[in-house]
Amino acid sequence: DEAPMTYVLVDRPDLGIVVITLNRPERMNAMAFDVMVPFRAALQEAGEDPSVRAVVVTGAGRGFCSGADQESAGVPPGVEGLPPASYALRAMGLLEDVVLTIRRLPQPVIAAVNGPAIGGGLCLALACDLRYAAPTAYFRAAGINNGLTASELGLSFLLPRAIGSTRAAEMMLTGADVGAEEAARIGLVSSVADDVLGAAVAAGRRVAELSQPGIELTKKSIQAGLAASSLEAHVTSEGLGQLYVRLLTDNFEEATLARKEGRSPVFRDRR
């Protein structure tokens, strides 16, 4: 018998870095449940592995993720016997949980957007902490073009915080494509790279050199800052995080000594 297709690939190209690849290139890595269920599981496994310092997400073939699979979406788990309305809610909830899983991972998640990121694919990219784009990548809030709303999977929360409310409204209300260079110009991605996976892995490698609790607290702080109601409501938690790492590790002393000795610091993350 022919072996079943593996729709999600997991690779470790470097110490502390996991690359998770959506692997259904003939469907532009659309968000079928056969893809999203193992994708969520791979994310969770990476998040629970203390040796993993950064996670890179990319797509196989010419696309990153084309959003909803309108031809062969598959069946989400645990829906047998449900009425249509409940079935739909469970299905949407599973996709929402994929986005939330990316956000909840303690490690930074880096998107290597190798091609089109459309609809839900745009949401997956936005859920990541860092984004790099290949020259052939483009981004589209596709729901409005399909006679629906452009708001899905947290897009109306994530996109304005990434590029500002005016540009986000333009993308969401017009459904227009944003190419890679424009995406870099408006801050949707950090940069455009011919070897986009290499750029993402290099960023992960840099993260892996830094303090593990420092990086994890910084990710939490960025997310909390974006959701904070005021500077006053947020600034104390930043200070507590800084004190937490300062008091419980000798990282600061190591960084000071390394600068004096003209070398890179090696953080132990403990005293």
Disulfide bonds with the S-S distance in Angstrom:
none
